[in-house]
Amino acid sequence: MYNDFITALQAGISLAPAIVSRNETGWYLYNPTMSPSEQDEPHVLIGENGVLMPLNRGGSELLCTLVFTGGNA
């Protein structure tokens, strides 16, 4: 469990491909068996080459926030 997205992202790069998501206790990494729904918490895939790809609307909003705030999500 990680306190913020950036820390989870840094940990996930070495484990790629992996997914970063959030629940009520913080951010975590996992390898899903099913795709998240649009109503789920933000889900972002970390690709083997370090490319980030949103897997649902929350993931898209999170990545947009990171871009517009310089990494403060």
C-alpha positions in Angstrom: 0.0 0.0 0.0 1.3 3.5 -0.9 0.3 6.9 0.3 0.2 8.6 -3.1 0.1 7.8 -6.8 3.7 8.8 -7.6 5.2 6.5 -5.0 3.0 3.6 -6.2 4.0 4.4 -9.8 7.7 4.4 -9.0 7.3 1.0 -7.3 5.3 -0.3 -10.2 7.8 0.5 -12.9 10.0 -2.3 -11.9 7.1 -4.7 -11.9 5.6 -3.6 -15.2 3.2 -4.4 -16.6 1.2 -3.6 -13.5 -1.9 -1.6 -12.6 -2.0 1.2 -10.0 -5.3 1.7 -8.4 -6.8 3.2 -5.2 -9.1 2.1 -2.4 -10.1 3.6 0.9 -6.7 2.9 2.5 -4.4 4.1 -0.2 -2.8 3.3 -3.6 -1.8 -0.2 -4.5 -0.4 -2.3 -7.4 -1.9 -5.4 -8.8 -2.3 -7.6 -11.9 -6.0 -7.8 -12.7 -8.0 -10.6 -14.1 -10.8 -8.3 -15.2 -11.0 -4.8 -16.7 -12.2 -2.1 -14.3 -15.5 -0.5 -14.9 -16.1 3.2 -15.4 -17.5 3.4 -11.8 -14.4 1.9 -10.2 -11.6 3.9 -8.6 -8.9 5.3 -10.9 -6.9 2.5 -12.7 -3.8 3.2 -14.6 -1.7 0.6 -16.5 2.1 0.9 -16.3 3.4 -0.6 -19.5 6.7 -2.4 -19.8 8.2 0.6 -21.5 7.0 3.0 -18.8 4.0 4.3 -20.8 1.0 5.1 -18.6 -2.4 4.2 -20.0 -5.8 5.0 -18.3 -8.1 2.0 -18.0 -11.2 3.9 -17.0 -12.5 7.4 -16.7 -11.0 7.9 -13.2 -7.6 6.9 -14.7 -8.0 9.4 -17.5 -8.9 12.2 -15.0 -5.9 11.2 -12.8 -3.4 11.4 -15.6 -4.9 14.7 -16.8 -4.5 16.1 -13.3 -0.9 15.0 -13.2 -0.2 16.8 -16.5 -1.8 20.0 -15.5 -0.4 20.2 -12.0 3.1 19.1 -12.7 2.7 15.7 -10.9 0.6 16.7 -7.9 -2.4 14.4 -7.8 
